[in-house]
């Protein structure tokens, strides 16, 4: 059972090139409107300071995904 099924809000951080994949995967698990925070960055290639900056750029999407009904 996933966190969403337990009623725990979740947000997936998704690189722009993987939006369709993220939506398809969510749909396969019966979550047609997943909360996504879209970023142009591949986090695994960023230094810690650049990761922080990248998260700052999408923090509103993350907060909205955790606090608003889908």
HELIX and SHEET records of a PDB file:
HELIX    1   1 UNK A    4  UNK A    6  5                                   3    
HELIX    2   2 UNK A   16  UNK A   18  5                                   3    
HELIX    3   3 UNK A   19  UNK A   28  1                                  10    
HELIX    4   4 UNK A   43  UNK A   45  5                                   3    
HELIX    5   5 UNK A   48  UNK A   67  1                                  20    
SHEET    1   A 2 UNK A  12  UNK A  15  0                                        
SHEET    2   A 2 UNK A  36  UNK A  39  1                                        
END                                                                             
